[in-house]
Amino acid sequence: MSYSLPVILRAIASNQLARFAPGLYVKLTGQTGRGDSAKETAADIAHYFQQCVSDYLETLSIPRHEWASYLKDKVILEYGPGDIPGVALLLVAHGASKVYCVDRFPLVSFTQKNVDVIRCLHDFLDERERQRFVQCFKNQQALDDGFNPEHIEYLVHPDGLSELRDKADIVISRAVLEHVNDLNATFDDMLRAMKPGALAIHQVDLRSHGLHVVNPLDFLSPAQWLWRLMHSHKGVPNRWRANRYIDIMAHLGLHPFIFFPTGKYSNDVVAEQRPNLAKPFRLVDDEILSWQGFWIAFRKDEKHA
């Protein structure tokens, strides 16, 4: 066991706080959906959102000069937008009709720093894009009046599911799926939310998010029941490896057209941890176990309609 008893007990206590008082848990932990952003400037965060949009479209092989035509009138579902729906704002600015943003915690806020981020995003755009950008707000003079639901609709559900039906042309997430409690339910949810012919693209971060002790894979040691007791309501990594995603998709009759790692651990890291793996990970082969994260994309065929 790589975790000490005090660490386990603190994790269990904070998990119950997240379960019964999610708003207080978010306030106490300062969650933003982007990890520790305290040292980032507003411009840094705005550039991060720009990079997210660029990564999605470049991974789909959409060149920059075709972004507007590709996104034109599309409805997008984003899982886990965090405290600022910066990606959603940029997607609408670049041509999307509407973005549904779904989260399990009520993270969205209009702190002064977040307002500064929004202003930076606005300043990055050309005049036509800015006109679309400002339409995302109910009141352009008072941003904290919230978002115009015709363009950005923010949904908060404890299970992190959208509960939409045949709404989305594109489904996206970045470093989110590794946090969901029930991957099967999430894939079912996104499939129901997608229109026939729609696509989904996700970047999944399989790293420990700071929960390892020594070896970056030693957070895979605790038994599943203990991990759930410690973390099931906090949105920390569910620990599933890339093979789990492929198995779920295969069960649903889905076939990825994009699937590749974003980074890998060394053979030594994998070999050192393998004897200590919890049961669900013992049959994962070394190659997949080495993946630090991955991109995956698939389409909803007519047969899923």
N, C-alpha and C positions, 0 to 999 in steps of 0.2 A: 504494500500500500504506500503510495507516494504522498498522501495527504495526512497531516497530523490531526489528532482528535479536536483540538481547538479550531482549526481551520474548517473541519467538517461541521462542527456545531454552529459556527458563525454563518456558514453557508446555508444551513438548514433554517436558522432564524431569519436571515434576510430573504430566503425563499418564501417563508410564510408571510412576511411583510409585503412582498410583491404580490402574493396571492390575494390577501385581504384588503390591502390599501395600496393599489398600484400607483395612484397619484402621489401619495407620500413617498413611495419607493423611488419614483422618478425624480422627485424634488430632492431627496436626500442623496441620491447617487449622481445627480446632474447629467442624466443620460441625454444624448443628443441624436443618437443613431449613427454617429460618425466616430465613436470612440472618444478619446481624450482630445478635445479641440480647444482647451483653455489657452494654449500658447499660440494658436493660429489667429492671424489677423482676419478681418472681414474679407480683404482681397484674397487671402490664401484660401478661404472657404469657398469664395465665389469661383476661383480658378479650379478648385476641386470639382465643383458641379459642372463646370465647362468640360473638364476632362472626362467626367462620367458620360456625358452626352456624346462626346467624341468617341469614347471607347465603344459604346453601344453601336453607333452607326458604322464605325470603321470595322468592327468585328463582323458586322453584316455586309461589309464591302460596299457601303454606300459612300461615294465620294462627296466631299464637302459641297461642291456646287450643285449636288442633287438633293441635299437635305430637305429643302423647302418642298420640292415636288414629291419626295418620298413621304414626308410627314403630312402633307396637305389633307386636311379634313379627317385625319385618323383619330380614333379614340384609343387612349392608352391606359392601362392599369399598372400602377407601380406599387409593389409591396415594399413596406418599410421606408417611407420617405424621410423619416427623422423629424427634427424640430423645424426644419425649413424645407419646403418642397421645391428646392432649387432646380432639380432636374425637371420637374413638372413645369415650372415657370419657363425654362428654356425651351422645352419641347413645344409648348404652346407658342412661344415667340417665333420658333422656327417653322410653324405651320400646323401643328396638331390642333384638332378641334377642342379636345377635352382630355384631361387626365384625372382618373380616379386614383386617389392616394389612400391606401389602407394600412393601418398600423394597429398593434395590439395595446399600445400605451398612448395616452393623450400627450404626445411630445411637442406638437406644434406650439410655438410661442413667438411673440413679437417683442423680444428684448431689444435694447438699443443696438447691440451687436448684430442681431439677426436682421434688423431693419437696415443696418449698414451693409450687410451682405446682399440684401435685395437691391439696394441702390447700386452696388458694384455690378451686379448682374445686369441691371438695366443699362449701365454705362458701357458695358462691353458690346452692346448690340447696335445695329444700324437703325436708322429712323423707322423703317417699316417694321422691323422686329420689335422695336420699342412700343409701337402702337399696339401690337398684339399682346405684348408683355403686360402693359398697364391695364388691359381689359380683364386680367385675371383677378383684379381686386374690386371689391364692392365700392370702395372710396379711395381714389388715388391720392387724396390729401391726408387720409388717416388710414394707413395700412392695417392698423390693428382692428379695424372693422371687419377684417377677414377676407376670405376669397370669394370671388364670384363663382357660384356653383355651375354656371353655364360652361366654365372653362376648367376650374379646379374644384373637385369635390373631395373633401377629406373625410374618410370613414374610419372610425375607431371601433373595433370589435375585440373583446378579450381573447378570442382565439386567433386573431390576425387574419381572418378570412374575409373576402370581399362580399360574398353572398350575391354577386352579380350573375346575370344570365345573358349570354349572347350580346355583350356590350363592347368588348375590346377587340381592336385590330392588332394591337401589340401588347404583350405583357412583359414587364421588366423588373429586375431587382438587382441590387449590388450588395454583397455581403449581408444577405438577409436570410436566405433559405437555410443556412447552417444554424439559424437561431430558432426556427419554428419547432413547436412541440410535436406536431403530427405531420410529417412530410406527405403521407398518403392523402390526408385531408386537404393539404395545401395544393397538391397537384390536381386533385378532383375539383377544387374550387377554381383554380385558374383555367382548367379545361372547360368548365361550365361557363366561365366568364368570357371565354374567347368566341368570336364569331367563326363560322366555318372558313377555313383558309387563313385564319389569323396565325401569328407566330409569337413565340415566347423566347426571350433571351435573358439569361441570368449569369452573373458572375458570383461564384460561391467561394467563400474564404474558409478553408478547412483548418486553419491554424488554431491554436489554443485560446487566442484572445487574452493572453496573459494568465491563463489558468494552469499552465504547466509548472512543475517545480524545478526540474533540472533538464531532463530530455524534453525537447519540444513536442514529443508524442506521449509523454507520460500521463497526460490528462485522459488518455484512453484506458487507463488501468482500473479505476473504480468500477464496480459492478453497475449495471444499468439501474437497478432499483435504488442504489445509493446516489447515483448521479441525479436521478429524477427527484429524490428527496432533497438534495442540495440546491438544484437549479431549475426545476421544471417551470417555474413561473417568472423567471427573471430575464428570459430572452438571451441566455448565454448559449454557447454552442451545444447543439444536440449530439455532436460527435460523429454523425453518420459520415462514412467515406463515400467517394464518388460512385462506387459500385451500387450503393443503395439507391441512388438517383436513377441509375440505368435500370435496375430491377423494377422500380416503381413505374417507370415509363414503359417498359416492356409489358408489364401487366395491363397497362392502359392502351396498349397497341400504338405507342408513340415511338418515333425513331429520330434521334437527334441528327441534325445535319451539321452541327458544330459541336465539338466535344474535344477539348484539349486542356492540359494543365497550365496554370499560371506560374508555377514554380515547383521545385522538388526538394525534399530532404535527401541527404546523402545516404548511401547504403549503410554506413556505420550507425547513423541515427536509427534507422529502421531495425537493423540487426540487434542493437542494444535493447530496444524496447519490446521486441517481439515476444520474449518469454513472459512479459508482464501484462500482456494485453487482456482486456476483459473479453468475455466469451463472444460477443457479437463481432469482434474484430479479428479473431484468431484465424479465420479462413480467408481474410482479405489478402490478396497476393502482394508481394513486396513493391511492385511497380505502383499499384493504386495506393498502397499505404504511404508511399513517398510523396504523393501529391499534396502540395500546400494549398491548392485551390484549383478552380477550373472554370472555363466558360462552357456553357451548354445552350443550345437553341433547338427548337422543334416547331413544327407546324401542326395545327389542328386540321385534319383531313375531313372531307365531307362525311365519312363514315362515322365520325364522332358527333355529328350534328344531332 
